Amino acid sequence: EPTRLTPEMSSRRVQVLDFVRDYIARHNEAPSLGEIASGCGISRARAHQLVRALIRQGQLMRRRGMRGLMLPTAIEDAKRQLREAGYM
């Protein structure tokens, strides 16, 4: 039987997602796993687990390289800008 999510586990995902969104808005780049862990008061391993879960859920996306996390809305914004410029 699959493990049920507890409210704490669920709220940690929300906390990580909020942290990533805020960090990107402030710094114009994604945080590292260490920064996520530090900012959310969790271990780096736990931050990695939560980020992977958010990627599986489609809440975050990852591209290659350091600081490769992206918000799905960033891709949609880029597509819109390309369409408006006549490239799509």
N, C-alpha and C positions, 0 to 999 in steps of 0.2 A: 504494500500500500504506500502511495507517495506521501511524503512528509507534508503536513499542512503548514502553510505560512502563518506565523504568529503576527499579531499587530506590530510587534517590535521589528520583525524582519521586514515587513512591508514598509514601515515608516523609515527604516534605514535606506531602502531603495529611493524613496522620495527625497530623503535628505541628501543622498549622493547626487541624484539628478538635479536638485535645486543648487547644490554646490557647483556642479559642472556648469550649469546655465549661468549662474552669477559670475563665476570665474571667467568664462568666455566673454561675457558682456564687459567685464572690467579690464581684462588683459588682452582681449582680441586673439587669444590662443587658448587651447585646451590645457587643463591642469595635468600634471603627472600623477601617477598612482600614489606616489608619496605625498603629494600635496592634497589629494583627495582624502587619503587616510588621516593626515594631520588635521585637515580642516573639519573632518567629520568625527574625529576622536575614535577612530577604529584602526585595526592593523592593516598593513599594506595588503596582506593576503585576503582579508575580508573585503577591502576596497576592490580588489581584483575580481572576487566572486560577484560582488554586487554590480560592477560595471559589466561583466559578462552577462548577467541576468538582464540588465537593462538593454544590452545589445540584442539579446534573444527576443525581447519584448518589442523591439523596434523603437525604444525610447531614445537610444543613442546609436550612433554609427561609428565605425572605426575605419580609418584609412592607414596605410603603412606609415611607419616612421614614429619618431617620438612625438608626444602630444598629438596623437592621431585621432582623438575622440572628436566627434562632430555631432551637432544636433541635426536631426532630420530636416528641420525647418531651414537650415543653412543651405542644404542642397536645393530645396524648393525655391528659395530666394534666388539662388544662382541661376536656376533654370528660367525663372521669370525674367531676370535681367537679360539673359541671352536672347529670350524670345522678343523682348522689347527692343533689343538692339538689332533684331533681324537675323540672328544666327540659328534659330530653330523654327 
